[in-house]
């Protein structure tokens, strides 16, 4: 791999890692930009624990419902901490595997209430890397 290819790979990996961070931060802050990281035909697969949502509209509707019910988002003192991510880029497709820790009571004594693993598939689009499939499972 030559230097130009290595730099391009590093740029792709950086963009994907930033997308992973933005997903968590936008969800926790209740920002509508949350959905901008998904393709229109994305699937969010939380299995039996969290359900399956198909398409950007259904994913966003589910997120808005969590915000409106105070399950997640502003004022909940809850944080999604995405860590220990591995990213593998192959052309216009990529995969990431990340650990997720969900903290509650972040305004007092934070404690972990959930540990899981995200498996994400990304697709390069005209507006950057976007999630086309996200799976979340308990550890």
C-alpha positions as CSV (number, residue, x, y, z in Angstrom):
1,X,0.0,0.0,0.0
2,X,1.5,3.3,-1.0
3,X,1.4,6.5,1.1
4,X,-1.7,8.0,-0.8
5,X,-3.7,4.8,-0.2
6,X,-2.7,4.7,3.5
7,X,-3.7,8.4,4.0
8,X,-7.1,7.7,2.2
9,X,-7.6,4.7,4.5
10,X,-6.8,6.7,7.6
11,X,-9.2,9.5,6.5
12,X,-12.0,6.9,6.0
13,X,-11.4,5.3,9.4
14,X,-11.4,8.7,11.0
15,X,-14.7,9.7,9.4
16,X,-16.2,6.4,10.5
17,X,-15.0,6.8,14.1
18,X,-16.4,10.3,14.2
19,X,-19.7,9.0,12.9
20,X,-19.8,6.5,15.8
21,X,-19.2,9.3,18.3
22,X,-21.8,11.6,16.7
23,X,-24.4,8.8,16.9
24,X,-24.0,8.5,20.6
25,X,-23.6,12.2,21.3
26,X,-26.6,13.3,19.1
27,X,-28.7,10.6,20.7
28,X,-27.8,11.7,24.2
29,X,-28.3,15.4,23.4
30,X,-31.6,14.9,21.6
31,X,-30.3,16.3,18.3
32,X,-32.2,15.7,15.1
33,X,-28.8,15.3,13.3
34,X,-28.8,11.8,14.9
35,X,-30.5,10.5,11.8
36,X,-28.0,12.1,9.3
37,X,-25.5,9.3,10.1
38,X,-27.9,6.6,8.7
39,X,-28.6,5.7,5.1
40,X,-32.3,6.0,4.0
41,X,-32.6,2.2,3.9
42,X,-30.7,1.6,7.1
43,X,-31.7,-1.2,9.6
44,X,-31.2,-0.7,13.4
45,X,-31.4,-4.2,14.9
46,X,-31.6,-4.3,18.7
47,X,-32.9,-7.9,18.8
48,X,-35.3,-9.0,21.5
49,X,-34.1,-6.3,23.9
50,X,-34.6,-3.2,21.8
51,X,-36.5,-4.2,18.6
52,X,-35.8,-3.8,14.9
53,X,-36.3,-0.6,13.0
54,X,-36.2,-0.4,9.2
55,X,-35.5,2.8,7.3
56,X,-34.2,6.2,8.5
57,X,-37.8,7.4,9.3
58,X,-38.6,4.5,11.5
59,X,-35.2,4.7,13.3
60,X,-35.7,8.4,13.9
61,X,-39.3,7.9,15.1
62,X,-38.1,5.3,17.7
63,X,-35.4,7.7,18.9
64,X,-37.9,10.6,19.2
65,X,-40.2,8.4,21.2
66,X,-37.3,7.6,23.7
67,X,-36.6,11.3,24.0
68,X,-40.3,12.2,24.6
69,X,-40.7,9.5,27.2
70,X,-37.5,10.5,29.0
71,X,-35.9,7.1,28.4
72,X,-32.9,8.8,26.8
73,X,-31.8,12.2,25.7
74,X,-31.6,15.6,27.4
75,X,-32.4,15.7,31.1
76,X,-32.0,12.0,31.6
77,X,-28.4,12.2,32.9
78,X,-27.7,9.1,30.7
79,X,-24.7,8.7,28.5
80,X,-23.9,6.2,25.8
81,X,-20.1,5.6,25.9
82,X,-18.9,3.9,22.7
83,X,-15.4,2.6,23.1
84,X,-12.8,0.1,21.9
85,X,-13.9,0.3,18.3
86,X,-12.3,-1.6,15.4
87,X,-12.9,-0.4,11.9
88,X,-12.2,-2.3,8.7
89,X,-12.6,-0.5,5.4
90,X,-13.0,-2.4,2.1
91,X,-13.6,0.0,-0.8
92,X,-16.9,1.7,-0.4
93,X,-18.0,-0.6,2.5
94,X,-16.8,-0.8,6.0
95,X,-17.5,-2.6,9.3
96,X,-17.0,-1.4,12.8
97,X,-17.2,-3.4,16.1
98,X,-17.5,-1.3,19.3
99,X,-18.2,-1.8,23.0
100,X,-21.1,0.2,24.4
101,X,-21.5,1.1,28.1
102,X,-24.6,3.0,29.1
103,X,-24.2,5.1,32.2
104,X,-27.0,6.6,34.3
105,X,-27.0,9.1,37.1
106,X,-24.2,11.0,35.4
107,X,-25.1,14.2,37.3
108,X,-24.3,12.4,40.6
109,X,-22.6,9.0,40.9
110,X,-22.5,7.5,37.4
111,X,-23.1,3.8,37.2
112,X,-23.2,1.4,34.3
113,X,-26.6,-0.2,33.6
114,X,-25.9,-1.8,30.2
115,X,-22.9,-3.3,28.4
116,X,-23.2,-4.4,24.8
117,X,-21.6,-4.6,21.5
118,X,-22.4,-2.6,18.4
119,X,-21.7,-4.2,15.0
120,X,-22.1,-1.6,12.3
121,X,-21.9,-1.8,8.5
122,X,-21.1,1.5,6.8
123,X,-21.5,2.5,3.2
124,X,-19.7,5.4,1.5
125,X,-22.2,7.9,0.1
126,X,-21.9,11.2,-1.7
127,X,-22.3,12.9,1.7
128,X,-19.8,10.7,3.5
129,X,-19.8,7.4,5.4
130,X,-23.3,6.3,6.7
131,X,-24.6,3.4,8.7
132,X,-26.6,0.9,6.6
133,X,-26.9,-1.7,9.4
134,X,-26.5,-1.5,13.1
135,X,-26.8,-4.4,15.5
136,X,-26.7,-4.1,19.3
137,X,-26.4,-7.1,21.6
138,X,-25.7,-7.6,25.3
139,X,-22.3,-8.8,26.2
